[in-house]
Amino acid sequence: MKAKNYIIGVDIGTTSTKSVLFSEAGAVVQQATLNYPLYSPTPLTAEQNPEEIFTAVLQTVSTVILESQIDPQTILCLSFSSAMHGLIAIDAKGNLLTQCITWADRRGEKWAHLLQEEGREKEIYRLTGIPFHPMSPLVKLVWLRNEYPDLFYQTAKFISIKEYIIFQLFDRYLIDTSVAAAMGLLNLHTLTWSTEALNIAGITEDKLSEIVPTTYILPSFNRERAIAIGIPEGISTVIGSSDGVLANLGVGALFPKTVAVTIGTSGAIRTVSDRLQLDGKNKLFCYPLIENYWIVGGAVNNGGIVMQWLKENLMELEGVEGYDKLNAIAQTIPAGSEGLIFHPYLTGERAPIWNSYARGSFFGLTLNHTKAHLVRAVLEGVIYNLSVVLDNLEKFAGKSEKIIASGGFTRSPLWRQMLADIFNCQVAIPNRQESSCFGAAILGLYALKYITNLDIILTMIKEREQHFPIPENVEVYQKILPVYQSLLAKFSEEYVK
């Protein structure tokens, strides 16, 4: 029998799917990424085509096997990561009734606010850990039931994008506890569907998938799909977890006082707890990974997408090199942008304010400010907003001692240093950036009992760079942050008017 030496981690993201072939020791052997569009025919709409994503999964897995030239018989397992908060309606024959309505879709805004006015948000948050927000599949269900009743009552199953992929590959509707926790429909205390949340959504349990642990080993691949990918039919496949949870695992942020910061299109700050913890203020999430590992934190809408807006609209720059030009321009301006403050709420916001009506703004403009000041203020504003999330997290989970940063923004030395200065904390950059894929692979090894605990990942990760706070910059930012938060409190009163 051939030794099984390889694991494939598959990360199903908002704008791309990435598959990475790892050795058993955690080295990257081969990787493949396939991008797909996020459809926004109206300002409030943000959808994906599930069939395009399924094709991306098949192609990226097939590509890493073919291009690595390994023997498929030596693959130990596949393990999945996926984006959260998406919703797809499926009919009784398994046909799509909707696209995947993503976390960024805001068409349920009105219904989120009506639910908040009914006064049940605290009760439901204590059960599910998810506030009433258009991001939440619970709110999406209320929106569909009220505005598209024919479609709503025709639906046999409401599922996420990962469930769609799993059904196509294994012919079963299954959902892991971590993705289920992001639905706003799971009772986190029992890890079963919440009767109270289901009643608000207007559905019964049979409309949802069977809940399984993140370590659940799936049945054999659909034979046709196995042939299409080029893998043995009997290969072990682990259902895996959500991308945010696995990103923490993938960078080794597994201990209290160690915080993972990820900024891609959106962003998130997360730490680990040995138990379920909800903050009582409806601001932070808490998702299960495995027993005694819960990921606590907050996600923001406005990360790299704000940089994209700045690059294309304000500075009229194109391509990836446009980001390098932005960083070069921002570097000409001192820390604090000489009093100019930017609130980055261009797409509404999740944490820290959970207000889909929030809007971006510059404050403090003078005749002395130039485009370069605007650029630096935008970069700083994204980090200021994350610092408010971190402040809420630290009040709840204790002071951070180390930040581990990942995501596309870490390509910028300036932004990394801003993170250290604004957070006033050491920032480490791991030597690998495929954190969710790697986290999925490690979880796969754990599920198959090839490793006995998750801590082994710390032996596989090296830090390629470290940044420490620059005292004079910290002094500037410590004066600005209270002003940023004071302004945010005042502006928040206007966002809903």
ZIJOLIN-V69677 format. One line per field, one symbol per residue. phi: phi as a letter, one per 20 degrees, with the letter a starting at -180 (. if undefined). A space follows every 50 residues. Layout:
phi=???
//
This chain:
phi=.ffedccdeddedfcadcdcedffenffebbbccebfdecfcgeebcdeg ffffgffgffffffffffmffgfeefadbdcbfdmebcecefenefdcfe eegefdfeggffffffffndffffffedmcffbggfggfgfffffedcff fgeefebdceffffffffecmceccffffffeemcdfffdlcfegfffff fncdgfedefecffefefffgggffgffencfgeffcdfmbeffffffff dnedcgmddedccdfdaacbcdcebfcdfndmddebdfdcgmccddrbdd fddffffffffededldcmffffffgfffffedfgnllnecdeeefcmbe fedlcfegcfaecnfcfeedgfffffffgffffgfffffffffffedoff dbdddbogfffegffffggfffflbfcddffcdeffffgffffffffemf cdbffgffedddeebccdgegffggfffefgffgfffgfffgfefee
//
